[in-house]
Amino acid sequence: MKFNNYKPFSLIESARLQSIREYITECEFAPGESIISIGEESTAYYIIKSGSVMVLQKMIKDEPEQVAVLGEGDGFGEDALINGGRQNETVRAIEETTVWIISKSDFDQILKTTFLEQISSEDIEIDNGRHKILDVRTEDEFYEEHIPGAIHIPLNRLRMTFSEIDRDSEYCVYCSAGVRSAVAAFLLRSQGIRAKNIKGGLSYWTGSIKEVDVNSNELLVHS
């Protein structure tokens, strides 16, 4: 894969892109070798130049479960970089894999500022059809309460649904507190899909919410 063929790079202005090109490094990994591991400090963003990797996350069980397979042109490691925490996933090479490595500082100064945009709930326009709402929480969280009319795609499935998302629409993305949704908004924007992260997530939402009545198990709407 050529550097310029990685989709997000085609969306970055040439001067900023040149800055990345000058400092990007390349590294090879053998089959079964971990590129990043759960609990590690986040130091870089990775793009697959060739090969493929499996992504493992801790779900219900203690042992990590495979949630995705990524291939040429896919990036990973953005979650911990955006949210300032440690890695919440292990990414392991399936075959001989070569990755481009972008430093945390270049990620913060160029990729994050290009592909992560915020919006306040007061500025969202649902009634006139300008914005669509996307919920990236888990199925259980969505069932308990959600914004009326929200589309539901859990964050760990988002990469697999890029081809199904309407590129003519503009999405406002939320989770509980705006953390997971920041990652989702970054991923969508880096694919050329218009998306903004709702500041503060559901906890700062000022509109109506559908929630389950624990006594009747019915959905209620309140403002």
ABEGO torsion letter per residue (X at the ends): XBAAABAAAAABBAAAAAAAAAABBBBBBBBGBBABBBGBBBABBBBBABEBBBBBBBBABABBBBABBBBBGBBBGAAAAAAGBBBABBBBBABBBBBBBBBAAAAAAAAAAAABBBBBAAABBAAAGABBBBBABBAAAAAABBBBGBBBBBAAAAAAAAAABBAABBBBBBBAAGAAAAAAAAAAAAAGBBBBBBBGEAAABABBBBBBBAAAGBBBBBX
